[in-house]
């Protein structure tokens, strides 16, 4: 599988396996989670996407149980995780209100929690999960530089940041932010025209796409025209409509990295089907038109 370079010594598989639903599965056993990871590896999907809050702050530990039982997996994968969302549940059950915390103390504690729960020595990429309107960029930037200097984190990035959020944080850092994970799909395509993607593309920074299937909205009755178009393109390539939707993102010259989340082993085994789709410019725009319900101006 094609790989995307984020830093001199770090690359991701072009498709990433998202673990936000890991704790929702009826089977969270070590063997079942290992089967998911191995199903990804068989296709060249080596990058695993986590966050401390996933599964009510439990998904990282579920992954950690598997890495403890099968330590050989760690050297075959890259691990992304996130921090800064504090919700009144799990280890933050005593929080009075859901909030964001980009303080030095919280970042340091979050990194240590994630390392311990996942049974790893280093996080490949740490993301600030949501822009913090109360962020002190100097404190946050220095903390992120320090977790890299400590060897606990190889690289840092952000998620859901706008251009102004990115530049504010980057202005206070020695290390370069390596990615922004933002919502992108056929039905959530604002990033293609509002500058979010263009900013990253101009600088050669890989954009990660969360919810690349639009949270299932691609298959809603209200989007029948889009689904029919996806199905027609998929039929030509011998793949499902979902693979075409992912191929639409992969085709973009910005080098988008979709983050795919499913607990179904059969679906995991087909995540790379998107690579079988030939997406020319007119097909790309036909899908874009179907998603927006109108032709471009």
C-alpha positions as CSV (number, residue, x, y, z in Angstrom):
1,X,0.0,0.0,0.0
2,X,1.1,3.5,-0.7
3,X,2.5,5.4,2.2
4,X,2.4,9.1,3.2
5,X,5.5,10.7,4.8
6,X,4.7,13.0,7.7
7,X,8.3,13.5,8.9
8,X,11.8,12.4,8.0
9,X,11.5,9.2,10.0
10,X,7.7,8.7,10.1
11,X,5.1,7.6,7.5
12,X,1.5,6.4,7.6
13,X,-0.3,3.9,5.5
14,X,-2.5,5.7,3.0
15,X,-5.6,4.2,4.8
16,X,-5.7,4.4,8.6
17,X,-7.7,2.1,10.8
18,X,-9.8,4.1,13.3
19,X,-10.4,2.6,16.7
20,X,-13.0,5.0,18.0
21,X,-15.6,2.2,18.1
22,X,-13.2,-0.4,19.6
23,X,-15.1,-0.4,22.9
24,X,-18.5,-0.6,21.3
25,X,-17.9,-4.1,20.0
26,X,-19.6,-6.9,21.9
27,X,-16.2,-8.7,21.7
28,X,-13.3,-6.7,23.1
29,X,-11.2,-9.7,23.7
30,X,-7.5,-9.6,23.0
31,X,-7.9,-12.3,20.3
32,X,-10.6,-10.4,18.5
33,X,-8.8,-7.0,18.6
34,X,-5.7,-8.8,17.3
35,X,-7.7,-10.2,14.4
36,X,-8.7,-6.7,13.5
37,X,-5.2,-5.5,13.5
38,X,-3.9,-8.5,11.5
39,X,-6.7,-8.0,9.0
40,X,-5.4,-4.5,8.5
41,X,-1.8,-5.5,8.3
42,X,-2.7,-8.1,5.6
43,X,-3.7,-5.2,3.4
44,X,-0.7,-2.9,4.3
45,X,-2.8,-0.8,6.7
46,X,-0.3,-0.2,9.5
47,X,-1.5,3.0,11.1
48,X,-3.9,2.8,14.0
49,X,-5.9,5.9,15.2
50,X,-6.8,6.2,18.8
51,X,-7.8,9.0,21.3
52,X,-7.8,9.0,25.1
53,X,-11.6,9.7,25.1
54,X,-12.6,6.9,22.8
55,X,-14.8,4.3,24.4
56,X,-15.3,6.5,27.5
57,X,-11.5,6.6,28.0
58,X,-11.3,2.8,27.6
59,X,-10.3,2.1,24.0
60,X,-6.6,2.7,24.5
61,X,-6.6,0.1,27.3
62,X,-8.4,-2.4,25.0
63,X,-5.6,-1.9,22.4
64,X,-3.0,-2.1,25.2
65,X,-4.3,-5.5,26.3
66,X,-3.7,-6.8,22.8
67,X,-0.2,-5.3,22.5
68,X,0.7,-6.8,25.8
69,X,-0.4,-10.3,24.8
70,X,1.1,-9.9,21.3
71,X,4.0,-7.5,21.7
72,X,5.3,-8.3,18.2
73,X,2.5,-6.2,16.8
74,X,3.9,-3.0,18.1
75,X,6.8,-2.9,15.7
76,X,4.4,-3.4,12.7
77,X,2.1,-0.5,13.4
78,X,2.1,3.3,13.9
79,X,-0.1,4.6,16.7
80,X,-1.8,7.9,16.7
81,X,-3.7,9.1,19.8
82,X,-5.2,12.4,20.9
83,X,-5.8,14.4,24.1
84,X,-7.4,17.5,25.5
85,X,-11.1,16.6,25.7
86,X,-12.2,16.3,29.3
87,X,-15.6,14.8,29.7
88,X,-17.3,13.9,33.0
89,X,-16.8,10.1,32.6
90,X,-14.2,7.5,33.3
91,X,-11.1,8.9,34.9
92,X,-12.6,12.4,34.7
93,X,-15.9,11.5,36.3
94,X,-15.5,14.3,38.8
95,X,-15.3,17.0,36.1
96,X,-18.0,19.6,36.6
97,X,-18.4,20.3,32.9
98,X,-17.1,19.0,29.6
99,X,-14.2,21.1,28.5
100,X,-10.8,21.2,26.7
101,X,-7.5,21.2,28.5
102,X,-4.3,22.1,26.6
103,X,-2.4,23.0,29.8
104,X,1.1,21.5,30.2
105,X,0.0,19.5,33.2
106,X,-2.8,17.9,31.3
107,X,-0.8,17.1,28.2
108,X,2.0,15.5,30.2
109,X,-0.5,13.4,32.3
110,X,-2.4,12.4,29.1
111,X,0.8,11.2,27.4
112,X,1.7,9.1,30.4
113,X,-1.8,7.7,30.7
114,X,-1.8,6.7,27.0
115,X,1.6,5.1,27.1
116,X,0.6,3.1,30.2
117,X,-2.8,2.0,28.9
118,X,-1.5,1.0,25.5
119,X,1.5,-0.8,26.9
120,X,3.9,1.2,24.6
121,X,7.0,3.3,25.1
122,X,6.4,5.8,22.4
123,X,3.4,7.4,20.7
124,X,4.1,7.9,17.0
125,X,1.8,10.9,16.6
126,X,0.0,12.9,19.3
127,X,-2.8,15.1,18.3
128,X,-4.6,17.9,20.1
129,X,-8.1,16.7,19.6
130,X,-10.1,19.9,19.5
131,X,-9.2,23.6,19.4
132,X,-9.1,25.0,22.9
133,X,-10.6,28.5,23.1
134,X,-8.7,28.9,26.4
135,X,-5.4,27.8,25.0
136,X,-2.1,29.5,26.0
137,X,-0.2,28.8,22.9
138,X,3.2,29.3,24.6
139,X,2.4,26.8,27.3
140,X,0.8,24.3,24.9
141,X,3.5,24.6,22.3
142,X,6.3,24.2,24.8
143,X,4.6,21.1,26.3
144,X,4.3,19.5,22.9
145,X,8.0,20.2,22.1
146,X,8.9,18.7,25.5
147,X,7.1,15.4,25.0
148,X,8.9,15.0,21.7
149,X,12.3,15.9,23.4
150,X,11.5,13.3,26.1
151,X,11.2,10.5,23.5
152,X,7.6,9.7,24.6
153,X,6.2,11.1,21.4
154,X,7.7,11.1,17.9
155,X,5.6,13.8,16.3
156,X,2.6,16.0,17.1
157,X,-0.3,17.3,15.1
158,X,-3.9,18.6,15.6
159,X,-7.4,17.6,14.9
160,X,-10.4,19.8,13.9
161,X,-8.2,23.0,13.8
162,X,-8.9,25.9,11.5
163,X,-6.1,27.8,9.9
164,X,-5.9,30.4,12.6
165,X,-5.8,27.7,15.3
166,X,-3.0,26.0,13.5
167,X,-0.8,29.1,13.0
168,X,-1.3,30.2,16.6
169,X,-0.1,26.9,18.0
170,X,2.7,26.5,15.4
171,X,4.0,30.0,16.2
172,X,4.9,28.8,19.7
173,X,6.6,25.5,18.7
174,X,10.1,24.4,17.6
175,X,8.8,21.2,16.0
176,X,6.5,21.2,13.0
177,X,2.9,20.1,13.3
178,X,2.7,17.1,11.0
179,X,-1.1,16.7,10.3
180,X,-4.6,18.0,10.9
181,X,-7.3,15.4,11.2
182,X,-10.5,17.0,10.0
183,X,-14.0,15.8,8.9
184,X,-14.0,15.1,5.2
185,X,-16.4,13.0,3.1
186,X,-18.7,13.4,0.1
187,X,-21.5,14.7,2.4
188,X,-19.1,16.8,4.6
189,X,-17.1,18.4,1.8
190,X,-16.7,22.0,3.1
191,X,-13.0,21.5,3.7
192,X,-12.4,21.3,-0.1
193,X,-13.6,24.9,-0.6
194,X,-13.2,26.8,2.7
195,X,-9.5,26.8,2.8
196,X,-9.0,24.0,5.4
197,X,-7.6,21.6,2.9
198,X,-5.9,24.2,0.7
199,X,-3.8,25.5,3.6
200,X,-2.4,22.0,4.2
201,X,-2.0,21.2,0.5
202,X,0.0,24.3,-0.1
203,X,2.4,23.3,2.6
204,X,2.7,19.6,1.7
205,X,1.1,18.6,5.0
206,X,-0.9,15.4,5.1
207,X,-4.6,15.8,6.0
208,X,-6.3,13.0,7.8
209,X,-10.0,12.6,7.1
210,X,-12.3,11.4,10.0
211,X,-15.8,10.0,9.2
212,X,-14.9,9.5,5.5
213,X,-18.3,7.8,5.0
214,X,-20.1,10.7,6.5
215,X,-21.2,8.7,9.5
216,X,-23.3,6.5,7.3
217,X,-25.1,9.5,5.7
218,X,-23.9,8.5,2.3
219,X,-26.4,5.7,2.4
220,X,-29.4,7.6,3.8
221,X,-32.6,7.6,1.8
222,X,-32.2,11.4,1.4
223,X,-29.0,10.7,-0.5
224,X,-30.3,8.1,-2.8
225,X,-29.0,9.9,-5.9
226,X,-25.5,9.9,-4.4
227,X,-25.7,6.3,-3.4
228,X,-26.9,5.2,-6.8
229,X,-23.9,7.1,-8.4
230,X,-21.5,5.5,-6.0
231,X,-23.0,2.1,-6.7
232,X,-22.7,2.6,-10.5
233,X,-19.0,3.5,-10.2
234,X,-18.4,0.6,-7.8
235,X,-20.0,-1.9,-10.1
236,X,-17.5,-1.0,-12.8
237,X,-14.6,-1.6,-10.4
238,X,-16.2,-4.6,-8.7
239,X,-16.3,-2.9,-5.3
240,X,-19.0,-1.5,-2.9
241,X,-20.3,2.0,-2.8
242,X,-18.3,2.6,0.4
243,X,-15.0,1.9,-1.3
244,X,-15.9,4.4,-4.0
245,X,-16.6,7.1,-1.4
246,X,-13.1,6.5,0.1
247,X,-11.5,6.4,-3.4
248,X,-13.0,9.9,-4.0
249,X,-10.9,11.2,-1.0
250,X,-7.8,9.2,-2.1
251,X,-8.0,10.7,-5.6
252,X,-7.5,14.2,-4.4
253,X,-4.0,15.6,-5.1
254,X,-3.7,16.8,-1.5
255,X,-3.0,13.2,-0.5
256,X,-5.8,12.8,2.0
257,X,-5.5,9.9,4.5
258,X,-8.9,8.5,5.3
259,X,-9.4,7.1,8.8
260,X,-11.7,4.1,8.5
261,X,-13.6,2.7,11.5
262,X,-15.5,-0.6,11.7
263,X,-15.6,-3.5,14.1
264,X,-16.7,-6.0,11.4
265,X,-13.9,-8.3,10.3
266,X,-15.3,-8.7,6.8
267,X,-15.5,-5.0,6.3
268,X,-12.0,-4.6,7.7
269,X,-10.8,-7.1,5.1
270,X,-12.2,-4.9,2.4
271,X,-10.8,-1.5,3.5
272,X,-8.3,-1.5,0.7
273,X,-10.9,-2.0,-2.0
274,X,-10.9,1.7,-2.4
275,X,-7.5,1.3,-4.1
276,X,-9.1,-0.6,-6.9
277,X,-11.2,2.3,-8.1
278,X,-10.1,4.4,-11.0
279,X,-11.2,7.9,-10.2
280,X,-10.8,10.4,-13.1
281,X,-11.6,14.1,-12.9
282,X,-15.1,13.8,-14.4
283,X,-16.1,10.9,-12.1
284,X,-14.8,12.9,-9.2
285,X,-17.0,15.8,-10.1
286,X,-20.0,13.6,-10.9
287,X,-19.8,12.3,-7.3
288,X,-19.3,15.9,-6.0
289,X,-22.4,17.0,-7.9
290,X,-24.5,14.1,-6.6
291,X,-23.4,14.9,-3.1
292,X,-24.3,18.6,-3.3
293,X,-27.5,18.1,-5.3
294,X,-26.4,20.5,-8.0
295,X,-23.8,21.0,-10.6
296,X,-20.8,23.3,-9.9
297,X,-21.4,27.0,-10.9
